[in-house]
């Protein structure tokens, strides 16, 4: 669970620090923040079910892989869209 909490804080810090000066950083930080908030919500909801015992570790692994892919894409000036994320932050 600490991985999920830290993954929400990182994009939030980037959004607050550089979001006003760089539209590219803002777009990527918002995208990452939306994905990790969705992942956090899914983790909380699935942890109260029996199916969640199997799915939550798979979600964490998928979140780690998607985060690495998004970071690599952002370093190369690419636009990365995270899969299955709710667009909560605009």
C-alpha positions as CSV (number, residue, x, y, z in Angstrom):
1,X,0.0,0.0,0.0
2,X,2.8,2.5,0.5
3,X,3.7,2.3,-3.2
4,X,0.2,3.4,-4.1
5,X,0.2,6.4,-1.7
6,X,3.6,7.6,-2.9
7,X,2.5,7.2,-6.5
8,X,-0.3,9.7,-5.9
9,X,2.0,12.2,-4.1
10,X,4.6,12.3,-6.9
11,X,2.3,13.5,-9.7
12,X,0.6,15.9,-7.3
13,X,3.9,17.5,-6.4
14,X,4.8,17.9,-10.1
15,X,1.4,19.3,-10.8
16,X,1.7,21.9,-8.1
17,X,5.3,22.8,-8.7
18,X,5.4,22.9,-12.5
19,X,1.8,22.8,-13.7
20,X,1.4,26.5,-14.2
21,X,4.6,27.0,-16.2
22,X,4.6,24.0,-18.5
23,X,1.5,22.7,-20.2
24,X,3.3,19.4,-21.1
25,X,4.2,18.7,-17.4
26,X,0.7,19.6,-16.4
27,X,-0.9,17.2,-18.9
28,X,1.4,14.3,-17.9
29,X,1.0,15.0,-14.2
30,X,-2.8,15.1,-14.4
31,X,-2.8,11.9,-16.5
32,X,-0.6,10.1,-13.9
33,X,-2.6,11.5,-11.0
34,X,-5.8,10.3,-12.4
35,X,-4.5,6.8,-13.0
36,X,-3.0,6.4,-9.6
37,X,-6.2,7.8,-7.9
38,X,-8.2,5.2,-9.9
39,X,-5.7,2.5,-8.8
40,X,-6.0,3.6,-5.2
41,X,-9.8,3.4,-5.3
42,X,-9.8,0.0,-7.0
43,X,-7.4,-1.2,-4.3
44,X,-9.6,-0.1,-1.5
45,X,-12.8,-1.5,-3.1
46,X,-11.2,-4.8,-4.1
47,X,-9.6,-5.3,-0.7
48,X,-12.9,-6.0,0.9
49,X,-13.7,-8.9,-1.4
50,X,-12.4,-12.4,-1.8
51,X,-11.6,-11.8,-5.4
52,X,-9.4,-8.8,-4.4
53,X,-6.9,-11.1,-2.7
54,X,-5.9,-12.2,-6.2
55,X,-6.5,-9.0,-8.1
56,X,-4.9,-6.4,-5.9
57,X,-1.4,-7.7,-6.4
58,X,-2.0,-7.9,-10.1
59,X,-3.2,-4.3,-10.1
60,X,-0.1,-3.2,-8.2
61,X,2.1,-4.9,-10.7
62,X,0.2,-3.4,-13.6
63,X,0.3,0.1,-11.9
64,X,4.1,-0.2,-11.5
65,X,4.5,-1.2,-15.2
66,X,2.2,1.5,-16.4
67,X,4.0,4.1,-14.2
68,X,7.4,3.1,-15.7
69,X,6.0,3.2,-19.2
70,X,4.5,6.6,-18.6
71,X,7.8,7.9,-17.1
72,X,9.8,6.7,-20.1
73,X,7.3,8.1,-22.5
74,X,7.4,11.5,-20.7
75,X,11.2,11.6,-20.9
76,X,11.0,11.1,-24.6
77,X,8.4,14.0,-25.0
78,X,5.6,11.5,-25.9
79,X,2.0,11.7,-24.8
80,X,1.1,8.7,-22.7
81,X,-2.5,7.8,-21.9
82,X,-2.9,5.4,-18.9
83,X,-5.3,2.6,-19.5
84,X,-8.6,2.3,-17.6
85,X,-8.3,5.5,-15.6
86,X,-11.1,7.8,-14.5
87,X,-10.5,11.4,-15.5
88,X,-11.2,12.9,-12.1
89,X,-8.7,15.8,-12.2
90,X,-9.0,18.1,-15.2
